[in-house]
Every structure is written in C-alpha cells, then in structure tokens.
C-alpha cells in the first residue's frame, strides 16, 4: 500500500530566536536577523519555524495540476553554512523574476530558491522587490505571473 508523501516543512513550535542564535557564524546571524526584519515588514507576518531549518512568514495553499496540495510559507529563508537560502517561489524563479534577478547582484537561483553569500553584496531595494513580488504571487494578487 502506498503512503502519502509528507510535506517537507510544516509549522513547528521551535523558537525562531533560538534557531537563529544557534548559528555560529556572526555574519550569517546578522544577515539572518536583517532578513527576518525585511521579510516580516514586507509580509506583515511574524516569523515562524517551518520544519527544523526554515524561517517562514505567513502561508499560502498550493495545488499542483496532479491534485497534490499543501501549505507553504509566503516567503522564507534558511541561514545555511554556505549561503542564505531564500524561498520565494514554488519553481520557475528565474523565469518569473528574470528582470529583477539581473539587477540583484551576486546570487545563484534555482527551483524557487535564491542563494546569497551575504546581504551586503546585493542591492537590497531589488531584494525587497523580489520578496514583495513573491508575496503578491502567493497571495493571488498576480495569478498571471504564476503561469
């Protein structure tokens, strides 16, 4: 008998403050704190842990053509050892936000994720636009950009 796939990340009771404070890299902690403030401001939502390593803001319901559905944060991030990983899109990040990504500064993008070394290396105003745009898409304000 096949079992249903479990969601990769679901909201948890883990403390965001404790999770972020547990990062041993001072610069990564500072960037994570800054990113938390930016995402909270732009979403109007408090930070919450999704799974054990994603700081997410708000939520939206997704439904794939296959019928599979679930909940995900509007936007989120994880302060990993090599990169700050931002979760902005369910996929197609490069296509949806190509013009903004071209102006962002040093980054890598793939499968809905944006990888940054540090916030000081990128254009924060462009990052804010990317986050705002992702939130609009997930809230259904601009469904045309999801096609």
Backbone bond lengths (Angstrom), bond angles and torsions (degrees), N, CA, C in turn:
res aa  C-N    CA-C-N  psi(-1)  N-CA   C-N-CA  omega(-1)  CA-C   N-CA-C  phi
1 X - - - 1.448 - - 1.527 108.77 -
2 X 1.308 116.75 130.15 1.462 121.21 179.37 1.520 110.01 -75.69
3 X 1.306 114.63 144.65 1.458 119.40 176.91 1.516 108.75 -105.46
4 X 1.307 115.75 150.36 1.463 121.03 179.18 1.514 109.63 -70.21
5 X 1.319 115.89 141.85 1.459 120.42 176.04 1.518 109.44 -66.84
6 X 1.304 116.22 136.53 1.451 121.22 176.31 1.527 108.84 -86.19
7 X 1.325 117.92 145.61 1.464 120.02 177.23 1.528 110.10 -60.16
8 X 1.317 115.77 146.09 1.455 120.71 179.48 1.521 110.41 -64.82
9 X 1.300 116.84 -42.37 1.457 120.44 -178.45 1.526 109.89 -138.43
10 X 1.297 114.76 134.01 1.464 121.44 174.92 1.521 106.91 -130.68
11 X 1.326 117.38 154.78 1.471 119.10 178.42 1.527 110.68 -57.59
12 X 1.316 115.27 140.79 1.465 121.47 -179.99 1.520 109.59 -128.61
13 X 1.317 116.01 173.29 1.470 121.71 178.24 1.523 111.79 -92.75
14 X 1.323 117.77 7.25 1.467 121.41 178.94 1.535 108.77 -61.77
15 X 1.311 116.79 139.85 1.463 121.94 179.38 1.529 110.86 -74.83
16 X 1.328 116.20 123.62 1.459 120.86 176.24 1.526 109.78 -61.92
17 X 1.323 117.12 -43.36 1.464 120.75 -179.88 1.527 111.38 -58.32
18 X 1.330 116.57 -46.40 1.467 120.32 -179.59 1.529 110.97 -66.55
19 X 1.324 116.83 -41.12 1.458 120.08 178.84 1.530 110.47 -59.76
20 X 1.325 117.25 -49.42 1.468 120.30 -177.90 1.523 111.82 -67.64
21 X 1.320 117.25 -38.06 1.466 120.77 178.93 1.524 111.82 -66.87
22 X 1.315 117.35 -22.49 1.459 121.41 -178.62 1.513 114.47 -75.95
23 X 1.324 117.64 -6.52 1.462 120.24 178.59 1.518 109.11 -76.90
24 X 1.329 117.10 124.95 1.467 120.71 -175.13 1.527 113.64 -77.30
25 X 1.320 118.34 -16.11 1.457 122.05 -179.16 1.531 109.29 -86.95
26 X 1.319 116.41 114.52 1.474 121.61 -176.38 1.525 112.51 -59.15
27 X 1.333 116.64 -43.33 1.471 120.24 -179.81 1.526 110.48 -64.78
28 X 1.334 116.97 -41.66 1.464 120.89 -179.80 1.537 109.98 -65.29
29 X 1.354 116.76 -38.27 1.480 120.07 176.53 1.520 110.49 -62.48
30 X 1.333 116.70 -44.01 1.467 120.61 -179.71 1.532 110.64 -63.99
31 X 1.327 116.92 -45.06 1.466 120.34 178.59 1.525 111.01 -62.47
32 X 1.330 116.64 -40.13 1.466 120.68 179.57 1.531 110.26 -63.99
33 X 1.326 117.36 -40.79 1.460 120.80 177.71 1.516 111.75 -63.42
34 X 1.315 115.94 -40.75 1.462 121.37 178.79 1.529 110.73 -66.38
35 X 1.318 115.55 -44.36 1.459 120.47 179.89 1.525 111.21 -65.42
36 X 1.321 116.34 -37.58 1.467 120.46 176.61 1.534 110.09 -59.72
37 X 1.320 116.72 -45.57 1.467 120.93 -179.71 1.532 110.97 -63.70
38 X 1.330 117.21 -43.14 1.464 121.47 -179.41 1.526 110.36 -62.98
39 X 1.327 116.62 -48.89 1.467 119.98 -176.86 1.530 111.67 -66.88
40 X 1.314 116.83 -37.24 1.458 120.03 178.36 1.527 110.04 -65.74
41 X 1.319 116.09 -43.11 1.466 120.71 178.79 1.528 111.06 -61.40
42 X 1.330 116.77 -46.56 1.462 120.47 -173.74 1.525 113.50 -76.61
43 X 1.316 117.69 -26.62 1.468 119.74 178.70 1.515 112.31 -93.57
44 X 1.342 116.62 -23.19 1.457 120.39 -173.29 1.523 111.80 73.00
45 X 1.325 116.43 17.41 1.462 122.25 -175.91 1.525 109.92 -120.16
46 X 1.340 117.36 147.22 1.462 119.85 175.51 1.528 110.65 -75.99
47 X 1.306 115.59 158.11 1.465 121.33 176.43 1.524 109.87 -73.31
48 X 1.328 115.56 142.20 1.462 121.75 175.76 1.521 107.98 -144.63
49 X 1.302 116.33 148.22 1.461 119.73 177.71 1.523 109.71 -79.46
50 X 1.312 115.37 133.57 1.460 124.17 173.25 1.513 105.19 -115.23
51 X 1.326 116.36 111.53 1.451 119.61 -172.72 1.512 108.35 70.37
52 X 1.309 115.84 -155.41 1.462 119.52 -176.21 1.520 114.16 -97.30
53 X 1.359 117.72 -5.27 1.461 116.66 -174.53 1.520 115.96 -144.14
54 X 1.321 118.63 8.85 1.467 120.62 179.64 1.526 109.48 -115.29
55 X 1.319 115.28 126.37 1.462 121.65 174.22 1.526 105.85 -93.93
56 X 1.329 116.43 114.00 1.449 120.93 -175.61 1.517 112.24 -116.48
57 X 1.328 114.98 161.91 1.464 122.26 -177.38 1.513 109.03 -132.43
58 X 1.338 116.55 120.16 1.451 120.58 -178.89 1.520 110.78 65.25
59 X 1.325 115.46 -168.36 1.462 119.71 176.63 1.517 109.97 -158.33
60 X 1.310 114.77 160.66 1.455 121.80 173.70 1.519 107.80 -144.62
61 X 1.296 115.02 157.96 1.468 121.57 179.98 1.518 107.87 -99.49
62 X 1.325 116.84 129.61 1.459 120.61 175.71 1.518 109.39 -112.89
63 X 1.323 115.38 149.86 1.455 122.08 176.32 1.530 107.19 -138.23
64 X 1.317 115.89 119.56 1.461 120.77 178.21 1.533 110.01 -83.03
65 X 1.323 115.95 162.66 1.462 120.67 177.68 1.520 111.39 -58.03
66 X 1.329 116.65 -29.06 1.467 121.54 179.72 1.527 112.21 -69.90
67 X 1.341 116.00 -13.39 1.459 120.76 -177.38 1.522 112.81 100.08
68 X 1.321 116.81 -14.37 1.467 120.52 177.34 1.522 108.78 -64.97
69 X 1.320 115.46 138.57 1.461 119.40 -178.98 1.519 109.99 -141.52
70 X 1.302 114.22 168.59 1.453 120.01 178.50 1.511 110.65 -179.92
71 X 1.302 115.23 -173.91 1.460 122.09 177.56 1.524 109.06 -116.75
72 X 1.300 115.35 147.98 1.463 121.87 178.34 1.520 107.95 -146.42
73 X 1.331 116.74 158.48 1.465 118.09 175.56 1.529 110.64 -67.52
74 X 1.334 116.54 148.17 1.467 120.26 175.04 1.522 109.53 -54.00
75 X 1.311 115.82 -49.40 1.458 124.62 173.13 1.519 107.16 -146.84
76 X 1.307 116.38 161.25 1.456 119.91 178.71 1.512 110.64 -165.63
77 X 1.326 114.92 177.75 1.462 119.78 177.89 1.516 110.08 -155.17
78 X 1.319 114.28 163.14 1.452 121.59 174.03 1.518 108.08 -139.47
79 X 1.330 117.62 123.81 1.469 120.68 -179.64 1.528 110.24 -84.29
80 X 1.304 116.54 82.91 1.466 121.38 -177.49 1.515 110.68 -83.61
81 X 1.306 115.27 169.32 1.466 120.81 -175.28 1.536 112.42 -59.36
82 X 1.320 117.44 -47.27 1.464 121.15 -176.56 1.525 114.22 -85.35
83 X 1.324 116.88 -32.03 1.465 120.98 -173.64 1.520 111.02 -147.59
84 X 1.320 114.26 159.59 1.463 120.52 160.65 1.520 103.65 -85.30
85 X 1.304 117.31 123.29 1.458 120.85 179.35 1.525 107.41 -104.56
86 X 1.323 116.44 120.51 1.463 121.57 178.09 1.512 108.83 -104.39
87 X 1.324 116.18 132.54 1.456 122.79 178.49 1.528 106.96 -102.85
88 X 1.332 114.86 105.78 1.458 119.96 -173.90 1.513 113.88 -116.72
89 X 1.303 117.77 -21.00 1.455 119.98 -171.54 1.512 109.64 -148.38
90 X 1.318 116.22 153.48 1.455 120.68 176.03 1.518 112.01 -75.86
91 X 1.299 118.40 -1.91 1.459 124.05 -178.75 1.508 109.82 149.43
92 X 1.313 116.51 163.43 1.451 120.66 177.41 1.517 114.40 68.22
93 X 1.318 116.68 27.56 1.463 121.11 -178.59 1.528 111.62 -55.07
94 X 1.332 115.97 -43.76 1.459 120.00 -177.24 1.522 111.83 -63.21
95 X 1.321 117.30 -36.51 1.458 120.41 -179.94 1.526 111.50 -77.14
96 X 1.328 116.40 -43.43 1.464 120.52 -176.80 1.521 112.33 -64.81
97 X 1.317 116.48 -38.50 1.461 120.48 -170.39 1.530 113.08 -124.16
98 X 1.330 117.14 31.59 1.467 121.90 -174.56 1.529 112.95 -54.78
99 X 1.320 117.78 -46.65 1.470 120.84 -176.74 1.524 111.19 -63.63
100 X 1.315 117.24 -41.35 1.467 120.16 178.61 1.526 111.22 -69.32
101 X 1.314 117.17 -43.09 1.472 120.22 -179.46 1.529 111.25 -61.09
102 X 1.329 116.92 -33.49 1.465 120.90 179.30 1.523 111.69 -63.85
103 X 1.332 117.00 -25.13 1.472 121.68 -178.08 1.528 113.11 -100.82
104 X 1.327 117.72 -5.66 1.463 121.76 -171.86 1.516 114.57 -66.95
105 X 1.313 117.14 -42.78 1.465 121.08 -171.58 1.516 107.86 115.07
106 X 1.329 117.26 -169.41 1.467 120.47 -174.03 1.533 112.34 -60.68
107 X 1.314 114.85 123.40 1.464 121.07 -179.94 1.515 109.09 -162.54
108 X 1.305 114.95 171.05 1.457 123.08 169.30 1.521 105.58 -133.33
109 X 1.308 117.21 143.26 1.460 120.51 -179.41 1.516 109.29 -133.00
110 X 1.306 115.62 148.22 1.451 119.77 176.09 1.512 111.63 -177.47
111 X 1.325 116.12 138.82 1.461 123.39 174.65 1.527 113.68 49.47
112 X 1.317 116.95 42.66 1.460 120.79 176.79 1.511 114.91 86.12
113 X 1.341 117.01 -1.17 1.463 121.11 -178.05 1.523 110.87 -111.25
114 X 1.311 114.70 148.04 1.455 122.18 176.07 1.523 106.76 -119.02
115 X 1.331 117.25 127.84 1.463 122.78 -177.29 1.526 109.08 -110.58
116 X 1.324 116.06 121.76 1.460 122.15 179.92 1.524 109.54 -123.54
117 X 1.328 116.56 142.60 1.471 119.90 174.91 1.526 110.08 -76.49
118 X 1.353 115.62 -49.83 1.468 119.86 176.28 1.517 110.06 -156.77
119 X 1.298 114.13 152.47 1.468 119.62 -175.55 1.519 112.90 -66.85
120 X 1.325 117.99 -30.77 1.467 120.06 -178.75 1.526 112.82 -65.53
121 X 1.343 117.68 -16.62 1.465 121.54 -178.03 1.522 113.90 -85.93
122 X 1.333 116.92 -10.18 1.460 119.28 -173.91 1.526 110.53 -117.79
123 X 1.315 115.52 168.48 1.459 121.84 178.34 1.534 107.66 -84.49
124 X 1.328 116.86 107.92 1.468 120.96 -175.38 1.524 112.25 -62.79
125 X 1.323 117.99 -32.94 1.469 118.74 179.27 1.528 110.43 -65.52
126 X 1.322 117.66 -35.79 1.461 120.89 176.92 1.524 109.83 -70.06
127 X 1.329 117.13 -40.92 1.461 120.48 176.72 1.524 110.75 -58.47
128 X 1.313 116.11 -43.05 1.470 120.12 178.39 1.531 110.85 -61.46
129 X 1.315 117.01 -40.66 1.469 120.42 177.82 1.529 111.01 -63.68
130 X 1.329 117.03 -40.80 1.466 120.85 177.80 1.526 111.07 -61.13
131 X 1.316 116.11 -45.18 1.462 120.76 -179.67 1.523 110.16 -64.43
132 X 1.330 116.87 -47.34 1.469 120.55 179.05 1.521 111.00 -58.22
133 X 1.316 116.72 -43.26 1.464 122.20 -178.44 1.526 110.47 -64.61
134 X 1.335 117.14 -43.25 1.466 121.01 178.62 1.527 110.63 -61.83
135 X 1.320 116.68 -41.85 1.464 120.83 178.88 1.526 110.12 -63.15
136 X 1.329 117.57 -43.87 1.468 120.90 178.50 1.526 110.86 -59.16
137 X 1.321 116.38 -45.04 1.462 120.63 -179.73 1.525 110.19 -61.43
138 X 1.320 117.42 -47.77 1.464 120.52 -177.87 1.523 113.23 -68.54
139 X 1.301 116.61 -28.12 1.467 119.41 177.33 1.524 111.44 -84.40
140 X 1.332 116.25 -1.87 1.462 120.19 177.20 1.498 114.51 81.93
141 X 1.328 117.39 12.42 1.459 121.04 -179.98 1.522 109.42 -68.08
142 X 1.339 116.42 -31.98 1.467 120.01 -178.30 1.524 109.33 -134.40
143 X 1.308 117.29 75.72 1.462 121.29 -178.36 1.532 111.96 -65.97
144 X 1.309 118.27 -26.12 1.464 120.19 -178.93 1.522 111.34 -60.94
145 X 1.322 118.19 -33.16 1.463 120.04 -178.12 1.522 111.92 -76.40
146 X 1.335 117.94 -7.76 1.455 120.96 179.15 1.519 111.83 -87.24
147 X 1.332 118.03 -9.68 1.470 121.46 -177.97 1.487 111.55 -77.14
